[in-house]
Amino acid sequence: MLQIRKLYSEPEVFEPITFEDGFNLILGETTEANVKTNGVGKSMAVEFINYALLKRHSDSRVSLIPEKDLSRDTAICLDFELNGHTITSKRVIKDQDCPTLLINGKRNTYSRLSDANDHLSTLLFADTAYENPPSFRMMMGPLMRDEGSEFKSIISCFDTNKRIPPDYTPHLFLLHVDPNPYSEAKRLYAEMENISKARKKMEENITTLTSKNVSESKADLNELENQVRRIQSDIDRLENIEGFDTIKDEIIDIENQLEQERSKQAVLKSELSKIKLFRGDNYIDGQEVADLYNQFKEGLGDLIKRELDEVTAFKQKIDDFQRSIIEDRKTSIEQEIKVFEESISSLNKLYREKVSLLDQEGLLVSLKQTIAIHEKKIEEFSALSSFIQKHTDYDNEYKAKKRDRESEVYLLESYVNNSQEVIDSFERTILTMHDYVYGNSRSSFEIEVSKRKEVLKFELRTDSDGSHSINREKVFLYDFALLVNPETSKNHPGFLVHDNIFDVDQDTLIQSINYIGENISLLNGKQYILTINSDKFSDSDLESLNINLDDYSRAAFTKENRFLKMQYQELSG
């Protein structure tokens, strides 16, 4: 059982709040000077309780209070009892991951928040028979729902903006269903998703390599294997010939020489083709220039022609000399090409003689090329074989995980069936509450187990399902029934906090509060903390209530008397 006794701080930054057994109210109240009740600190008081109960700093609104308004040296403290242990939690904001727990007078310091969480988990679930019960903080989810959850779902307890996946673990535990198969099914599904992604990557690799799908690529793999085996057979047969190693080296050496000779010959042929572009004379015709100019200036063109003839004659001498050099180079290149042709012809003849010593049937056109092809085929075979084998391994692993997950799902279903009496009892409590609030029993609760991703579905139906108001009331019915039902309360820590849950129609609000008041004895040994604004109740509403709210008020805040005694602007999250 978990019951909190006192919330305070060191040094004091807010008035300490003392809580009692049973029903506890934190009220937002109006004053003559200000009728507004929102933003007075009710939710922040609950947030401080949650912070002292080890909520992560980054998830808490405490982290959004500016340092100038709340010193980071402040310690948020909470006195509480947990299964017979008297505990004080002290958490200094600047050392938020290193809380201190005074357990039965003994001081325990932690270097990690998770270590303190584990310690409280051990104390909370000391007597449970389940192998993997929920952790302390996991259990706090449905017991201290985040106001940001907007109370839209009976399962999802956290701020909707954070998109935290629903976790049925604490809910199963409260309904006496061993949550281990559910946890295992979730873990296996996550592994299956990772395997599926890896398998998909292998499929992409195979398609890139072969441009075919996996099934078609297996046929290609068989053909590659056959080619590698056939070429290897030819090489093995040659290796059995006497003197193979010597001749093989000679052949490869000849092939290398041929490549070099042909490369040099190609360079010379390219140069020769460029030289042949410079054929013929490309001199200026002096007579054409003179005739053109005489058309414009009679007599002057003849003079220009004589001067141009002299220049042209000089240039022609230069060009004749250049042509002589080019012709000499052309002749030299032609002779070199002829020498390379003779060398290549000689090497080809020698190559054929050497190859004939190895392969009388002409199976190997080029030993060097054959070896290169063989190595390339081996690489292709190895890569494709590796991808296909890896894909097969992933496929087999996926199927094995799927079988294991289905076994966990079947086991979970059997556990749910075994707890059907508890579930039926829980449903009867909901029906009783529903009849009190709505005046009818058009409600139902059932648990569905399936092989789908989520595995579980908790279906709570109420009268006129679907509206914002009904969803909030549905969460109240579900949470409060878990707290007070005689069967579920056996596993329940006996602690529940609802922050501003009753944003509902007026009749539903009055009937819900009256149900609590009429059944206040159900809260003996338990603790229910509710924050609510007093202006939700008119004078006639207060008269229709069967309890006096002031009798259960543990703290009341106004615009003039806020929880943190100040007005501040939260930092952007």
KAUR-V34136 format. One record per residue. RES is the residue in one small letter. PSI is psi in whole degrees, -180 to 180 (* if undefined). Layout:
BEGIN
res & psi
RES & PSI
RES & PSI
END
This chain:
BEGIN
res & psi
m & 146
l & 124
q & 130
i & 147
r & -42
k & 134
l & 128
y & -179
s & 160
e & 116
p & 172
e & 117
v & -8
f & 160
e & 131
p & 146
i & 125
t & 132
f & 153
e & 172
d & 145
g & -134
f & 130
n & 131
l & 137
i & 115
l & 146
g & 124
e & 157
t & 164
t & 171
e & -32
a & -25
n & 122
v & 1
k & 140
t & -8
n & 146
g & 21
v & -13
g & 8
k & -49
s & -34
m & -34
a & -43
v & -38
e & -37
f & -38
i & -47
n & -37
y & -42
a & -24
l & 26
l & 27
k & 142
r & 138
h & -44
s & -22
d & -6
s & 147
r & -15
v & -36
s & -15
l & -2
i & 125
p & 146
e & -31
k & -22
d & -24
l & 106
s & 140
r & -5
d & -4
t & 136
a & 124
i & 125
c & 145
l & 124
d & 130
f & 167
e & 140
l & 107
n & 47
g & -6
h & 132
t & 121
i & 141
t & 124
s & 127
k & 122
r & 108
v & 133
i & -42
k & -20
d & 48
q & -25
d & 3
c & 69
p & 165
t & 133
l & 120
l & 106
i & 113
n & 40
g & -11
k & 130
r & 127
n & 121
t & 149
y & 140
s & -12
r & 143
l & -36
s & -31
d & -41
a & -39
n & -43
d & -38
h & -46
l & -34
s & -41
t & -41
l & -38
l & -38
f & 30
a & -33
d & 5
t & 148
a & -6
y & 146
e & -43
n & 78
p & 166
p & 158
s & 169
f & -48
r & -34
m & -39
m & -31
m & -21
g & -64
p & -10
l & -24
m & 73
r & 139
d & 132
e & -28
g & -14
s & -18
e & 12
f & 42
k & -25
s & 145
i & -18
i & -48
s & 118
c & -5
f & 170
d & 126
t & -25
n & -20
k & -9
r & 45
i & 127
p & 146
p & 144
d & 116
y & -4
t & -55
p & -32
h & -42
l & -43
f & -44
l & -27
l & 16
h & 33
v & 120
d & 118
p & -4
n & -46
p & -35
y & -46
s & -42
e & -41
a & -40
k & -45
r & -44
l & -37
y & -42
a & -41
e & -39
m & -39
e & -42
n & -42
i & -41
s & -40
k & -42
a & -40
r & -41
k & -39
k & -40
m & -39
e & -41
e & -40
n & -42
i & -42
t & -40
t & -39
l & -37
t & -10
s & 24
k & 165
n & 177
v & -44
s & -45
e & -35
s & -25
k & -35
a & -41
d & -38
l & -41
n & -40
e & -41
l & -43
e & -40
n & -42
q & -44
v & -43
r & -40
r & -46
i & -40
q & -37
s & -43
d & -43
i & -41
d & -39
r & -39
l & -35
e & -18
n & -14
i & 138
e & 133
g & 17
f & -48
d & -43
t & -50
i & -39
k & -44
d & -40
e & -42
i & -45
i & -37
d & -42
i & -42
e & -40
n & -41
q & -42
l & -42
e & -43
q & -44
e & -44
r & -35
s & -44
k & -41
q & -40
a & -37
v & -44
l & -41
k & -36
s & -42
e & -39
l & -40
s & -32
k & -38
i & -38
k & -13
l & -17
f & 35
r & 151
g & 171
d & 145
n & 54
y & 160
i & 132
d & 108
g & -38
q & -40
e & -40
v & -43
a & -46
d & -41
l & -46
y & -35
n & -21
q & -27
f & -34
k & 97
e & 130
g & -35
l & -30
g & -36
d & -38
l & -45
i & -38
k & -41
r & -42
e & -39
l & -36
d & -39
e & -44
v & -41
t & -39
a & -38
f & -43
k & -35
q & -35
k & -42
i & -44
d & -36
d & -38
f & -43
q & -41
r & -37
s & -40
i & -44
i & -41
e & -40
d & -43
r & -38
k & -45
t & -41
s & -43
i & -43
e & -37
q & -42
e & -42
i & -39
k & -39
v & -43
f & -39
e & -41
e & -40
s & -43
i & -40
s & -41
s & -42
l & -39
n & -41
k & -43
l & -40
y & -44
r & -36
e & -43
k & -46
v & -36
s & -26
l & -26
l & -41
d & 94
q & -19
e & 3
g & 27
l & -29
l & 110
v & -41
s & 119
l & -45
k & -45
q & -39
t & -44
i & -41
a & -44
i & -41
h & -44
e & -40
k & -43
k & -37
i & -43
e & -45
e & -44
f & -44
s & -45
a & -51
l & -41
s & -41
s & -45
f & -46
i & -40
q & -41
k & -40
h & -42
t & -41
d & -45
y & -41
d & -44
n & -40
e & -40
y & -45
k & -37
a & -43
k & -38
k & -43
r & -43
d & -41
r & -42
e & -36
s & -41
e & -38
v & -44
y & -40
l & -43
l & -43
e & -40
s & -37
y & -40
v & -44
n & -38
n & -25
s & 18
q & -34
e & -41
v & -45
i & -42
d & -41
s & -42
f & -42
e & -39
r & -37
t & -42
i & -43
l & -39
t & -46
m & -43
h & -42
d & -37
y & -45
v & -45
y & -10
g & 16
n & 169
s & 32
r & 71
s & 158
s & 157
f & 131
e & 158
i & 127
e & 130
v & 133
s & 173
k & 3
r & 174
k & -45
e & -16
v & -50
l & 153
k & 119
f & 119
e & 107
l & 114
r & 137
t & 170
d & 132
s & 52
d & 152
g & -29
s & 163
h & -46
s & -44
i & -39
n & -41
r & -42
e & -35
k & -42
v & -41
f & -48
l & -46
y & -52
d & -45
f & -36
a & -40
l & -36
l & -41
v & -16
n & 135
p & -26
e & -52
t & -28
s & -18
k & -33
n & -6
h & 137
p & -7
g & 29
f & 132
l & 135
v & 129
h & 119
d & 108
n & 40
i & -27
f & 53
d & 68
v & 177
d & 159
q & -41
d & -42
t & -41
l & -51
i & -45
q & -36
s & -45
i & -40
n & -34
y & -43
i & -46
g & -41
e & -24
n & 33
i & -27
s & -23
l & -18
l & 4
n & 128
g & 4
k & 178
q & 123
y & 119
i & 128
l & 132
t & 138
i & 152
n & 131
s & -24
d & -3
k & -16
f & 124
s & 174
d & -39
s & -34
d & -44
l & -35
e & -29
s & -12
l & 144
n & 8
i & 158
n & 115
l & -35
d & -27
d & -22
y & 4
s & 124
r & -20
a & 146
a & 131
f & 147
t & 177
k & -30
e & -21
n & 77
r & 163
f & -48
l & 12
k & 22
m & 165
q & 131
y & 165
q & 121
e & 146
l & 154
s & 135
g & *
END
